[in-house]
Amino acid sequence: MAQIPCLSMVRRRSVGLALVLWLLAASLVQAAADPLSVIPSDALGVVVINNLADTSARIQKLTEKMQIPVPELLPMAQLYTGAQQGLDDQGSLAAAIFPGDDELSSWSSMVAVFVPVTDYKAFIDQLQPDDAGDEMSAVTIFGMQFLAMQKGEFAVLASGDAKDLLVKIKAASKGIADTVTPMRPWIGAQQLAAVATPEGKTRLVKAISGFLDVAVQGIQDAAADTDDDEEAKQAAEALRSATETMKVAKELVALIDEQVTQLGLGVRIDETTALHLSTRAMFVSEGGLSKWAASVKRPESGLLKGLPAGKFTLAYGGASVQSAETITKMYDRMTQAGMIMLGLDEENQKQLNDVLAKYRQNQISTAALMGQPRPGDSIMSTSMQVEHVRDAALQLQLAREMFAVFSKVRFPGGDPDRQAYSVADVTVGDLKAVDVTMDMGAMLGGANQAEAAGALGGILQKLFGNDGVMHSYITVADDHTLVMAYSKEQLQYAVKHVRSGDAGLETDESIANTDKLLPAAPQWAAYLSPQGIVQWVDMFLKQVPELNFNLPPFPASDPIGLAAKVSAEGLDAEIVLPESVVAGVGQYIGVIQQMIMQGGAPLP
């Protein structure tokens, strides 16, 4: 005998069916209101503001926490535009860029805005509409004339002379959604996202390349007009270096055009009110960048391994970039431009390139930090770098050879008898090290060298100490670790930590808090302490006693984080300001305002 289901079971099934139908209906509504489905596929790029009400509320919460009195944006925008009725405040607003009428100009473009609406007629009626024909209306917003029409669940707005654009948008049957498919999950995760399509990216690259061509031609013309005296020759050499730099920049943008399909920039405010600024680049499948990225491995020991625990201003670490053909060529070209700027001849350039190639091949990963300065410290004296390598003794030898080439550098217009770089073997405690000096004063060059050195003397001393002569001490900590520091004290401290095997900065709790907000398992990451940055600024302000302005310390917070992650699919990079930093900015603004009211005097 068949069993009759009990009433409670029927109710549960009915509720379950209703929930499924509601979710299905909600997903259909969301899909129908997706601006990417109605923006034509020939758009060069789009800017999307997701869920207007939610984005407005998050911005309001962020500004409140930062103690910046800003009215809620959505109601204010509705008030000033007069668009009080018919707007779908749960929908997403988008702006799309289309090719302009001038086919000879890469910059020629037209813009259309796609506004989500629940009632198109109610939305348009409040904007003083005049019939423009072809189902279009001429409307007034901020005292300016626009054309408007409906497509799907959107009111489409364009400038008053863009009737042909609206006709094309109305007739388009294929949306841009398929074009930006690889970017869609990322776009949906942002409050604001800007994406360049493949065609838009190519046009942008073409425009930048054209600008660089003009700049190079201008530099070459200037170099051709120089006289034959010594000062003119120095100017010509500087111009040649600038030309090479411009050429490298052009090659870089050409690489982006060849190897990158889509680019995106995004802003996100998460549930904790942390602020995320992100970028995404999608690589050509099986292209040079894609193959290189697939080979980049995150260091097994962690990004900050080897750095001692404690307060820091900046800490960073990551995988060393191994040679893939595409990357190596670009790296070598940038190096060449730098060597020309340093005045190295072709023989020295070749020698340095050979050493650098071996140096890169021996690297595994690098970590570095800049500490928080103590009274009397120069900024660089708190810094150290730890390199994890295959053979530390070989790396030290290569470092010595590399800086021996740099010791031949003479900056144009400088004292020919004054070395900008020098290298020597020294002993630091029981450590055998290489001492590399960089004379910042020798780099000033020109007839005004003494005058410039006098004007910058205090700053150079605060930055580098030793009257502006910076020392870098490099030594072997163990078979696979090389340590560099900018003071003997820091060198010994860093080596002692590496040899102890103790946990260091990689276990810092505040860094771990920031890591939770960044992309998981990046190959590179950096952490910036607001407290350390404020200390730096305060230290420089004290170089001008007339200001009589002492900055108060920044409130306790987690560090600002930056992470980059590559894979065969592309690059994801993100900067995050944790909630504690956002709140700290608000507190700090209040303290600074109080100081200003007191006439800039130091707070008790």
N, C-alpha and C positions, 0 to 999 in steps of 0.2 A: 504494500500500500504506500502510495507516494506521501511523503511528509510535507505538511504545509509549513512554510517558513513562519517563524514567530514575528510578531509586530516589530520588535526591537531590531531584528535583522533587516526587515524591509526598510525601516527608517534609516539604518546605517548605510544600506545600499543607496537609498534615495539621496542622502546627504553626500555620499561619495560621488554619485553621478552628477549631482548639482555642482559639486566642487570642480570636477573634471570639466564640465561644460563652461563654468565660469572662467577657469584658467584658459580654456581654448578660446573663448570669446575675447578675453583680455589680450591674449597673444595676437589674435587676428586684428584687434583694434590697434595694438602697438605697431604691428607690421604695416597696416594701412596708413598710419600716421608717421611713418619713417620718412624723413626728408630725402634720404639717399635714394629712395625708390622713385621720387618724382623729379629729381634733378637730372637733366639729360647727361648721357654718358660722355659727351664731348667737353664737359667742364674741365678747366685746367686745375682747379683746386676747390676745396670746400672748407668752411669754418662752421662747426656745429656747436651749439650750446644745448646740452642735453637737459631735459626735464626742467623747464624754466622755473617753476616754483621751488623745486628742490635745490637748484643751483643758487637761486636768490637767497634762500634760507641759509645755505651753507656759507655764502659770502657774508651774510649778516652776522652769523655766529663767529666767523673768523675776525671780522672787524671789531666786534664787541670785545673779543678776547684780547685784541691788540689795542683796545681803548682808543679806536679811531671812530669818531661819531659819524657814521655814514647811514643815511636812511635806507630802508630795504629797497633793493634795486628794482624789482619787478613792479611793485605798486607805483614807484616813482616814474618808471618808464611809461607805464600805462597812463599816468596822470599827464605827463608832458606831451605824449604823442596823441592823447585823446582816444586811445584804443582801450576803452574800459569794458566793452561788451564783445562777446563772440570769440575771445582769445582762449585757446586751449593751454592753460598754464601748466598742465602736466605733459605737454608735448615738447618737442625739440625744435628750436629755431636754427636755421642754417642760412649762410650766405655762400653763393657759388660764383666763381670767376670764369668768364667765357672769353674766347679769343675776340679781339676787337676788329674793327673794320680795316685798320691799317695793317696789311699783310707784311709790310716791310719792317715793321717794328715789333720786336720781341715783347715790348712792354705794353703794347696796345691791348686793352682788355675792357670788358663790361661786367657789371655785377648785378646779380638778382638776389633778392632776399626772400626766403620761404618761411612764412609765419604760420604756425599751427593754429587752426581755428576750429571751434565747435559749431559756429554759425557764420558762414562767410558774409551773408547779407547784413547781419547785425554788425559785424566787424567793419565793413566798408561804409555803411550808412553813417557812422560817426566821424568819418574822415572827409566830410564835405565833398562827396563824389560828384563828378560830371561824366556824362556818358561819352566815352571815347570810341565807341564802336567795337565790333568784333569781340563782344563780351568783355570788354575792358572798361575800366573806369579811371578817370583822372582824379587823384586824391591829393590832399594837402597834409603834409607832416612836417612839423617844425617850420612852417611857413614856406616849404618848398614843394614843388609839384612832382608827383610820381604817377606812374601808370600801375594799375593793379588788375589782376585777374585771378580766377580760381583754378587750381589744379589739385584734384584729390582733396585731401583734408587741409590744404594749405592755401593761404593768400600769397600770391607771388607779386613782389613789388620790384620795379626797376625805374630808372630815371625816365623823365618825360620824353626823351628822344630815343628810347630803346624799344619802340613798338615791335620792330622786327625780331628782337631777341625774345620778347614774350610770345610772339607767334610761334617761333621755333620751339620754345619750351613747351607750349601747349600741344604741339604736334608730335613731340618726341615720344616714342613708344618704349625706348630702352633707358632705364635709369643708370645712375653712376654706381649703384650698389654693387653690381657685379665687378666693376673696375676696381673698387677698393675692398673687395672681399677679404684679402689677407689682413687688412687693417681694421675690420669692423669690430671685433671683440675689444681691441685697444681703444677705438673711438668711443664705444659704449661705456668704457670704464672711466672716461674723463668727464669733468664738468664742461670743459671747453677743449675742443680738438680742432687743429688746422692740418689739413692733409693736401699734399700736392700729388696729382695723378702723374702717371708716366709722361704724358704729353706736357703737363704743367711743369714738371721737374726739368724736362729737356729745354723748354722755353726759358726757364729761369737760368739754367746753366749757360745757354746761348747768350743771354743778356749779360751775365757776369763776365763771360769770356770776351765779349765785345768790349766791355768796359776795360778789362785788363789789357786788351790789344791797344786801345787808345792810350792807356797809361804807359805801356812799354814804348810806344812810338814817341810819346812826349819826352820820356827820359832819354831815349836815343838822340832825339833832336837837340836836347839840352847838352848832352855829352859832345855832340859834333860841334857845338858853338863855343866850346871852351878853348882857351888860349894854350900856349905851349909852356907857360911858366910852371914852377913846381906846385904852386897852390892849385892851379887849374888841373894839373895831372891828378892830384889827390881827389879833387872834386869829380873828375871823370871816373876814377876808380870806384868811388862811392856810388856813382850813378850806375856803373856796370854791375855792382853788387845788387843794387835795387832792381835792375832789369832782370837778373837771374831769379830774384825772389818773386817777382811778378810772373815769370815764366813757370816757376814751380807751382804757384797758386793756380795758374791756368791749367796745368797738368792735373792738379788735384781736382778741380771742378770737372775736368773731362773724365777723370776716373769715376767720379760720382755719377755722371751721365751714363757711363758705360756699364757700371757694376751695380748701381742702385736703381730699383724700379719705383719705389714710392717713399716719400718722406712725410713725417708727421711730428707736430709739436702739440703737447697737451698740458692742461692745468687741472689738478684734482685736489679737492679738499675732502679728506676722508672723515670717518665718523668721529675720530678723536680730535678733529680740527687741525691735524697736521696738513701742511701745504706741500703738494708734490708738483714738480715741474719736470716733465718727461719728454723724451724724443724717441722716435722709432724710425729706423731705416730698413727697408726690405731689400735683400740682395738678389741679384739675378741668379737663378738656380744653376748650380754647377759652374758659376763664374769664378774668377780669381779670388774675389773677396769672400765668396761663399765657401770655397775650398779652404782658404786660409782660416776663416773663422771656425770651421769645423775641427781644425787641428789645435786650436788654442784651449789648453786645459787649465782649470783652476788649480793653483798650488795645493797639493795634498795637505801640507802642514798649516794651511791658512794664510790669509793675505798679510797679516801683521806679525807673523812669527819672527822672533828675534828682537823685537822692540821691547824695552823694559817698561813695566807698568808705571803709572804716575800721571801727573797733569801734563797736558799737551795743548799746543795751539793748532797744529795740523799734523795729522797722521795719515799715511796712505800706503797702499801696497797692491801688488798684483803680479800677474804672470809677465815674464819678459817676452817681448814679441819676437818670435822666431821667424826665420826667413822664408817667406813665400814670395814667389817671383814678383807679384803685383806690389806687395808691401815693400819689399827690398828696394825695388827700383825707385819708388817714391821716397823712401827714407834716404837713399843715396843722393837723390837730387836735392833734397832739403839740406843734407849735410854739405853738398857741394856749394850751394848758395851761401851757407854759413862760412865755409872756408874761404870763399872769395872775399866775403866781408872782412875776414880776419887778415887778408892780405897774403895768404899762403900761395906759393907758386905751385905749378903743376906736379913737380916731383914730390913736394911735401903733401899735396892733396892725395896723391896715389898712396903714399906711405901711410897716411892717416886712414884712408879708406880700407886698406888691407888690415890694419890693426883693429879698426872698428868692427869689421866683418868677423874676425876671430873672437873679439870681445862679446859680440852678440850671441854667437854660437855657443859660448860657454855659459851664458846666463840661464837661470831657471826662473827665478822670481826676485823681486826687489821690494823692500819695505823701508819706509823712512818716516821720521818725525821731526817736528820743530817744537821744542818745549816752550813753556811759559817763562818769560824772562824774569830773572831776579834783578834786584837793584845793582846797577853797574855792569850787567851783562850786555854784550852786543846781541842782536837778534840771532845771527848765524851761530854764535857760540853754543846755543842750546840745541843745535841740529845734529842729526846722525842718520846714516843710511846703512842698511844691512842687505847685502846681496847673497842670495843662495845660488851657488854655481856648481858646475861639475868638478872643477879643479881650482881651488882657491889660490894656490901658489902660481899657477899659470895666469889667473886673472890679475893678480897683483903685478906680475911682470908686464902684462899687456897694458895695464893702467899706466905703468911707468913709461912705457914706450909711447903711449898716446899723448901724455902730457909733455914728453920730451919734444914731440912735434909742435905742440902748442907753444913751447918756450921760444920758438923761432918767430912768433907773431910780433909784428911791430905795427901799431895802429897809425893810420895816416895822420900826419901832422904832429905826432907825438915825439918825445925825446928818443932818438935812435939808439941811445945808449941805455935806455931804461926799459927793462923787460916787463912786459905785461904778465907773462907767466914764467915760473921757474920751478924746477923739480930737484929734490935732494933726498938722500937716504938719511933717516934720523932714528934715534932711539927714544921711545916714550916709556919710561919705567923699564919693564922687562920686554917691551914689545919692539920689534923691528918694523919700522913703518916708512912709508914714502910721504914726504911733505911737499905738497903742491901749493905754491903761492900764486895769488892772482892780485896784481896791483891795480886797484880800481882807478887810482889817480892817473896811471899811465894810459888808461883808455880814454881819458877826456880829450886829449889831442888838441892840436891847433895852437895858435898864438895866445889864446886866452886860457891856456891850461892852468896857470897859476891862479888866475882870477876865479876860474870855475872851481878849482880845488878848494880855494878859500871859502867860496859861497856854499859849497856842498860838504865842507870838511866835517861839520858836526853830524850831518846825516850819515856820511860814509863811516864815521867812527861808531855811531850808534848801530849801524847795520852790520859792519864787519870787524870793528875794533882795529887795533894795531895801525892807527893812522890810515885806515882805508885799504890795508893790505890783508886780504883774506887768506887764511891757512886752511888747507884740507889735509887731514892726516888719514892715510889708508893703510890697513894692516890685515893680516890673516888671523881670524879668530879660531877656525878649525879647518879641516880638510875641504869643507864645502861651504864655508862662509867667509865673506870678505866684509870688513867694517870700515866705514868712512865717517869721520866726525870733523867738526870745525873748531875744536879745542882739544887739547891733550887730555883734559879732565873727562870730557865726554867720550873720547876714544877708549880710555881705560874702563869707564863705566859700562859702555856698550859691550866691549869684549868680555868683561867679567860676567855680564848677564848671559851672553850667548853661551859661554863655556859652562855656566851653572846648570843649564837645561831647565831652569825654572820657568813657570808660566809668566807671561808678560802682558803686554797691552792687548793681545788677542783675546784675553778673558775679561776685559774691562766691561763692567755692567752697563755703563752709559752707552758705550759703543754697541753692545748687544741690543739695547733698547732701540737704537736708531736702525740697526740691521733688520729688525722685524718689519720696518716700514719700507725697506728697499727691495728691489728684485732679488729673488732667492739665488744663491750660489753664483754671484758675479765673478768675473775674472779680475776685475779691478774695482777698488773702492777707496774713498778718501773721507776723512772726518775732520770737520772744522769746528773748533771750540769758540763760541761767542765770547766767553770769558777771556780767552787768550787774545782774540782780535782786539777787544777793548783795551787790554793791557798794552798792546802794540801802539794803538792810536794814542793812548795816554802818554806813553813814553816819548813819542814824537812831539806831542803838544808841549811837553816839558822842555823841549829844545827852544821854545819861544817863550821865555819867562814873562814877556809883556802881556801874554794872553791871560795869565793868572786863572787858568781854567783846568781843574783836575777832574778827569772823568771818574765817576763812581764805577765800581765793579758791576758787571752784568750779572743778573740773578742766576742762581744755579739752574742748569738745564742739561739735557742730553746734547750731543754735538749735532750740527748740521751734517747730513750725509750725502754722498754722491757715489753712485755705483754704475758700472757699465758691464754689460753682458753681451757676448756675441755667440751666434750659432750659425749653422748653415743657412738658416732662414733670414737672419738679419741682426741688427744691433738694437738693443734697448738700453737707454741711459736715463737716469733719474736723479734729480736733486730733491731732497726732502728736508723741510723745516719741521721737526717734531712739535707736538703740542706744547711742550715745555719751552721751546724757543719762541713760538708764537706768543705764548703768555708772557714770557720774559721781555719780549719787545714792547708789549703793552705796559708792563711795569716800568721798563727803562724810559719810555717816553714820558711817563709821569714824573720820574725822578729828574730827568733833564729839564722838563718844563719848570719844576720847582727851582732848579739851579739858576735857570735864566731869570726867573722872577727875583732871585737873590742877587742878581748882577753878575752871575758867573763865578761866584766865590765857591771854594770847595765846600762840600757838605760835611757836617760833623760826622 
